[in-house]
Amino acid sequence: MLFLSGLARLAKARARRRTEMLLETLPPEVQKDIGWRWSPSRSGAKQRRSRSWEL
């Protein structure tokens, strides 16, 4: 059982990281509209990476 709970935790963490990466690729205006970690100081803090939306 311990193995399965650890595996489930890893799967959740992977899904969270993937979602965060996809949200980071959105334009700042969209990030602001949806409330995704937006602040005026973040607007140029990170380089945007091109990401395919196909899964």
Buried (B, 14 or more C-beta within 10 A) or exposed (E): EEEEEEEEEEEEEEEEEEEEEEEBBBEBEEBBEEEEEBEEEEEEEEEEEEEEEEE
